[in-house]
Amino acid sequence: MTPQKADKPRVPWRKRAARIALEIALVVAVYVGVSAWQGRKLVGQGEAAPAFTLTALDGSRVALADLKGKRVLLHFWATWCGVCRQEHGALNAVHAGLGPDEVLLSVVADSEDPEAIRRYAAEAGIRYPVLLADAAVVRSYRVGAFPTNYFVSKEGRITGHTVGMSTRFGMNTRLGCAR
């Protein structure tokens, strides 16, 4: 014979649902709090995106002012950043699905050696534009951690920002909201 388990009293479904809702609310509150804390020093929503002209890996010059009328995802990253490495696939997918009025620009912050960045981009399979940052641009966007994303409206205003890993869905949604 096997020993009988003591029957546990069943918790009413309303109590279980309330507990699950409370746990979800706690997770959301922590996420919102951490996100707000991480972005507290970044350029604020509604502010004009700081102007820049940077060199791309292909040697072309890219000016933010030339992109007026387009929504821009501006992605700051570094080759030594492990989280940044995890996002290359999502960024490739975002880039592949962009509409005619959308642009993804990635700004690599450790651009002391452009040839090393070219090799890295090729090895990582990066298919989106990579711009070589200078210290002034990183400072003007107040980037203190990588990756940092800015979402810029067609009028050149910051509509949002994130610090840390983002998903393809999250990036596409925020870019779509950059109106």
N, C-alpha and C positions, 0 to 999 in steps of 0.2 A: 504494500500500500504506500501511496505517496502522501506526504503530509499536506494537509489542506491549507491554502493561503487564507489569511484573514481577509475578508472582503473589506476593501476600503470604501468609506462612504463616497459616493459620487458627488463632485462639486457641480452645483447648478451651472447651466450654460451661461447665464447672465454674469455670474461671478467670473467665469473663465474669460468671457468676452471683455469684461471690464479690465481684467488683469492684462490681457493681450493689448488692449487699447492703451493702457497706461505705459506698458513697456515700449510700444511703438512711439508714443508721445515723448518718452524719455530719450529714446535714440534720436528722434528728430531734433529735440531741444539741444542735445549734445552736439549734433552735427551743425546746427545753425550757429551755436555758440562758438565752436571751434572755427568755423568758416569766417565768422565776423571777426574773431580775434586775429586770424591769419591775415585778413585783408584790411586791418585797421589803418595801416600806413600807406596803402596803395592809393593811386589817383582815384578820386571819388566818382561815383556815378553822376552823370550830367556834366562833368567837367570836360573841357576840350582835350582830346588826346594830344600829348606832346608831339610836336612835329619832329620828323627825322628823315634823313636820306642815308641809306646804308648800301653796302656792296653785297650782292648775292654771290653764291659760290660760282655761278657762271660768268662773273665779272660785270654783270649789268648793275646799274644803280636803281634803287627803289626808293621813292619818296612817298611817305604817307599822304601828302597833299595831293598826289596824282590819283589817289584812290577814292576821292570824294565821290559820292553817289553809289558806293559799294559798301556792304557790310563786311567788316574785317575781324577775323579772329587772329589776334596777335599773341603768339605762343613763345614765351621766353624759356630757354632751357640750357643745359650744359651737358657736355659729353660724359663727364664723371658722375652725373646724377643717375642713380639706379631707377628711380621712379620715371624719369624722363625716358629712359630706354624702354620701359614697359609701354609707353604711350605711342611709340612710332607707328605701330599697326593701326591704332585708332585714328591717328592723324592722317595716315595714308588713306584710310576709308573716308574720313571727312573731306579731304582734298578731292578725292575721286567723285564725291557726290555734290560738290558745290554747284550752285546755280550761277548764271551769268552776272548776277549782281553781288556775288560773295567772293571773298578772298581769304586764304589762309597764308599768313606769313609767320615763319618761325625765326626767332632771333636767338642764335647761339651765343652765349655770353663768354665762352672761353675761346675767342677767335684769334689768339696770338699767332697761331700757325694755320693759315688758310688751307694749306695742302693737307695737314693732318685732319682738318674738318672735312675736306672732300673725301679722304679715304674712309673716315668714320661714316659719313653719309652713305657712301657706296656699300660698305660692309653691312650697315644697318638696313639697307633697302629703302632709304628715305626717298619718297617721290614728290614731296612738296617743297616749295621754295625755302631755302635756308639763307638767312641774312647774317652777315658777320657784325656782331654788336660792337659798339664802342662804349667805354665807361660812362660817357655823358648820357647815352640813351638809357642804359640800365638805371642810372641815377634818376633821370627825369621820370621814369615809370615807377620808381621807388621799389624795384625788385630786390627783395632780400632773401628769397627762397625760390627753389626751382622744383617743378615747373610752375610758372605763373602765366595765366591766360587773361587777356583783356579782350572784351567784345566792344567793337566800335561801330557806331551807327553810320548811316549814309552821310550824315551831316558832320561826321568827325568827332562825335561825343562818346565818352565812355558810357556804356549801358550796363556793364557788369564786369566782374573779375572773379577768378578763382585761384587758389593756391593749392598745389598738391595734385594728385592724380585725378584725372577726369575721364569719363567714358566717352565713347563716340556719341552716344545718345545725348549725354549732357552737353557736349560741345555743340552739337547740331541744334539742340533746343535753345541754348543761349545765343547762338549766332542768329537763329531765326527770330529771336526776340529783340535783336539789335536794330530796332526800327526807329 
